Amino acid sequence: MSSNLKIPKTCLYCGKAFIARTTVTKYCGHKCNSRHYKQLKREEKVQDSLQEDIQQKQGSTEVSNPNSIAYKDFLSISEASELLGVSRWTIQRMVKRGQLKAVPMGRKHIVARWQIESLFN
C-alpha cells in the first residue's frame, strides 16, 4: 500500500539518501535489506562461536540433559546402537542370536542397559 507521503531518509545499510513512501522504511531497496539481514546473521554466528569458546576456556560444565542416553536404564535399538557405536542392524543381529534380550514395546524393541553392560563383563 503506497501513500502520498514522501519522506527523505538515509539507508541503514549503504548510507545513501532516498525518498521513503512509508514511515517504517529503513532501506533504499530490497538488495540493501537482504544484505543487512545477512550481515546481522553472520555477526550473530560469530558472537555465538565466541561465546562457546569463552565457555570452553572457563571450563564450565553444562548440566546434562536428563533424557540423554547416559541416564536411561532402558534403551531403544537405535539408542543402544548409538551407545555402543555400532549400526542398529548389529544390535538387531545380537537380539536375534540371543546375545541381547529385547522386549517389544509398541512398535519399538527395548533393551535393558544392564544387558549391554554385561556384554563387557
N, C-alpha and C positions, 0 to 999 in steps of 0.2 A: 504494500500500500504506500503510495507516494503522497507527498503533500506539497503544498506551495511554499514550504519553508526552504530557505537557502541559508545554511549556517556554515560560516567559514571555520574549518577545523584543520588540525595537523594530524597526520597519520602516526599512530603509536609505533609502527614498525620502521617505516622508511623516513619519517620526518617531513614528508612533503605536505604542502598545503593543498587542501581540496575543499569542495563545497559539499556539505552533507545535506541530505534531504530529510533526515530524521534526527532526533536529539540524542539517540543512543549509538550512532555510528562512530566507530573508533578507528577504522582503517580506510584507506583510499580505495581499496578494492579487494576482491576475493583472494588474489595472489598474496598480498601483504598479510591478510588474515590467516591464511594457511601457513605461511612461513613463520609467523609469530607463534602460532599454536605449536608447530613442530619444534621451534626453538625452546618453548617452555617445557615441552615433554622431554627434550634432550637434557635440559637443565635438571629436571626432576630425577631422571635416571642417574645423572652424575651425583646428585645430592644423596640419593638412596645408596649408591655404591660407597660413597664416602662415609655415610652413617654405619654401614656394615663393617667397613674397615676399622672404624673407631671402636665399635663394639667388640670386634675380634681382638684388637690390641689391648683393650681393657680386660679381656678375659671374662667378659660377662657370660654367664651361662643362662640361657633362657629356660624357662620352665617347660619341660617336655609335655607333649600332648598326651593326656592320659588314655586316649583312644589309640595310641600308636601300638605297633606290633610288640614292642618291648614290654608292655604292661598287660597284654592279653593272655589269658590261660587257655583259650580255645581259639584256633585259627582256621580260616578257610584254606582251601587247597592253594589258592594263589598267594595268600599271606604266608603260608608255610614255605612255598617256593621262594618267596622274596626273602624270608628269614634265612633260609639255607643257601640262597644264591644259585639255585638251580631252576630249570624250567618247571612249569606246572605239570607237564607231561611226565617228568621224572617222578614227581610226588604221586601222580596217579598210578604209575607203574609200581611204585613201592606199596601202595594200598592194595593193588591187585595181587602182588606177590605175598602179601601178608606181613610185610615189614612194618607197616603203619596201619593202625585201625582208624578208619574214618566213619563217622556216623552221619547218615543223611539227615539234613535239617532243611526241610522245604526243598528248594532247588539246589542247595549247596551241600557240600560234604564238609564236616567239621572234624579237625584233628586236634587232639589234646596236646598242649605244649610239652608235657612231661614225656610223651611218647617220642617226640622229636629229640628231646634232650637225652633220653635213654639210648638212642642210637649211638651216641658218642661215649657211653659209659661201658 
